[in-house]
Amino acid sequence: MELEAGDSSGGMKVVKAGLLTTLQDLGRDGFRSTGISSGGAMDRYALRIANLLVGNEEGEAGLEITLVGPELVVETDLLIAVCGAYMEPTVNGEELPMWRPVFVPRGAVLRFGRAVSGCRVYVAAAGGFGVPRELSSRSTDVRAALGGLAGRRLAAGDALPCGAGQSAAAPSRWAAAWLAALSRLGEAAATAPLGAGRCLPWAAAPWFAPPAAYGGGDGEDGIVLRAMPGSEYGQFSEAAREALFRERYYIAPASDRMGCRLIGTPLTRLSRAELLSHGVTPGAVQVPPGGGPIILAADCQTTGGYPKIAHVATVDMPLLAQAKPGDAIRFQPVTLAEAQRLDRQREQDIRMLAAAIRSRQP
């Protein structure tokens, strides 16, 4: 099954695609040994929470919207959640609340503007998006033309299969109950008979899930990323090692889903010996010969030969995902043991949040 632009079926129709809007889940694990990137959502935290808020499994596919958002027409009643960057989302011209379940009726228009804070926002729909899995994932890898909607970014005219009969899975009973309850709330809010061209008012749950992953994003020095020494840390000069954790760096315009290039103090490597190509993963901080560091991101290559001066802790990768060109970042040293503890704590927090969400009944 391959869905192309102009397909008449869909729970959402794309009117304007935005700068870069793709379908992403948590990635295609298990294929890096064959040279295939894991990919998946840049901000896994925001996608996971959005899915929990509509009763999905955490790894279900959702829309990843970057910097400038799309305009979407809803063609069936949906329960959605919007999490991540603030892009002034609206439904039928009214502000759409984030980090909570929202009922949007058939005929509603969703619009996203430019990123006011952050870089990427995620939209989950109850039941997910009914596109086929490729290599165990629905994530879009644009360079490989793999996954998502025909392996590409969304375009005007695309139909996104979601909602009744078109989603990846049947909405959970929890989601169905909230969809029905919020739909009734919308009906009660209607002040005039529904005629041609009018749709039910939208409605949102009165509670929300407070985001807990972005605490390092509002310091005086910009975004603080905790990082461990990389495997070639000792090959860099003492001045370079000190500069890495002292100086501010800035996200370069040339950054993308493969990696975030940094502008700032060049980092000098003492050894001139070339490295054999070796495995790399998101979070690695590579330093090319020019000395400008690159933080590898979700779509990074599977092998590389540049020395790695550091590695960003997994718990802070959502902060990197929300850094847009021009944003300042600073590295803060962390031990491997502490990074692992922080990661375990984050997972425990998400499990507790999932239980709290499930306990919310309409």
C-alpha positions, 0 to 999 in steps of 0.5 A: 500500500502506497499513498500518494498526493491526491488520494481521496481517503484520509482523516486529514487533508493537507492544504499547506504543508509547512516547511518540513512536516513528516510522519515519525514514530520512534524509529526503525531499530535493529538495522544499523548494522546494515547501514540503515539509520534508526531515524524516528522522532527528533523529540521522542519525549514529545511524541511519546506524551502526545500518544499517551494523551490520545490513548495510543501506544507510545511508539505510534506514528505522529506528525513531526512539524518543523519551524513553520507549520501546516494547514490541515482540514479534518475530514472525520471526528478525531481525538488529537494531542499537540506536544512540543514546540509552541507554533501558535496552533489554532482550530477554526481560528481559536487557540488550540490548547497543548499537552492534553486530549482535544476533540476536533470535529469533521470540517475543522481547520488546524493551523500552525504558525512559526515556531515561537519557542522550540523547533518541532511540534508533534500531533498524535491522533487516536489510533495513529496514522494508517500508513504501512510499516517499512522495515518495522517502522512508519518513520519517514527517512526522506534521504532514503525515500523510506516510510511515512507517506511514500518516503517523503515530506508532506505536500499540499493535497496529501490525505493522511489516513487516521480516524474511524476505519483508517487509523493504524489501530482501533482507538483504545476504549479510553480514547473512544470514551474521551472522544465521545465525552468531548464531542458531547461537550462540543454539541452542548457548546453549539449556540446555533443550529449546524447548517451547511459549512458549519461543524461542531465546536471543538473541545479540550480536556480540562486537564493537561500533562505538564512537560518535564523534559525541557528544564535545561532549555531556559537558562541564562547561557541558553540550552544546557546539554549534559554530556560525557567525554567521548572516546577521542576526548583525550586526543584534544588539547587541554584548551579544547576540552576546557572550551567545550564545557566553558564556551557557548555555541550556537546552532548553525542554519545548516543543521538538520535531522542528521546533525546540529552544526555548532558555531563557536570556538574551534576545538583543536585535536592534537593527533593528526592520525585519521581514524578508521570508520566506526559506529556512531549514534545520535548524541555523539559530538563529532569534530571535523578537521575545521574544529566546528563540532557537530551533534549527531541527531535522529537521522545520523549516519551509522558509521563515521570517521571523525573523532568524538569529543563528547556524547550528549546524555539521552535525557537531554536529546529532547532539548537538542531537538527543540534547538533552532538555528541561532539558539545558544547551547552550553555543554555541562559535564556529566558522568556515565553513571549519572547520565544512566541514572537520569535516563532511568528517572525519566523513564520512571516519570513517563511510566507514572505519567502514563498511569496518571493519564489512564486514570483520567476518566471522562 
